[in-house]
Structures are given as C-alpha cells and as structure tokens.
Amino acid sequence: MVVFPSHIYQSIGELYGDADCVIIGRVYLQEFDKTDEGGYSYAQVWVEQTIKGDSLSESMITVREHGTESEVGTASVGRVPLLREGECVLLFLQNKVELPAPWKKGYVTVGDYQGKFFIKKKRIVGMLPAFWEK
C-alpha cells in the first residue's frame, strides 16, 4: 500500500494552523491491528503538555498512522519511522476519528507523517515559539 499526503506543508506555522491540537507526549505502546486491511499502526501516547486545543495533558490518547508490520520490520509512509514505544514526540493532531475496538476513538497526525516530530524533551520544553502559546 502506498499513501501520499494530500498536501505538502511548507512550514510549522502551516501545520499548526491545520491542527485541532498540538501536544508533546511520550509513546507508551505501539501496536498493529492484525485484522485491519488498511495497514494502520496504533500508538498510545501519554500527553505531557498541550500546546494548542482542548487540554489533553496528563491523559492517554490513541494516534493512528499508516504503517504495516512484516517479517522484515515495520514500514510507514515515505519510510518515516512509526511512533515507537519510549519516544518523546511533538504531534500536530486533527480529526478525532472512530477507530476499531479496542481503541474506539483517537487522532491522526496532520498531513500523515508531516505532523509528527521526534524530540529530545530537554531541547523543546520552555523554548516554544510565541505563536504556539496563544
């Protein structure tokens, strides 16, 4: 399965504008739905900080992204790494979506892989651009 984003974002500001919420969190668990024909990965993310949108801080959310698991490893859109257990991430999220059981509701990243960034927490907290704090 090949998936191409419908829009190529040119800036962080553009991603921010299209996001319903922006969070900093840590991936707690990542798994695949074995019965899902669409090729999706589901990550449980503990939200440490909400930058935009309704406060999700100190809660667990599910993030769905395109990706498959095989004998040779995992694959994602454009070979961008999938969200993986233990990673600290900055996520631009949108469209609270219906997910198959057991997840039920969750989020997708803006522009597929474009709305996720792997970060070192020490480098970003307290150094957010002013437009994020509105």
Disulfide bonds with the S-S distance in Angstrom:
none
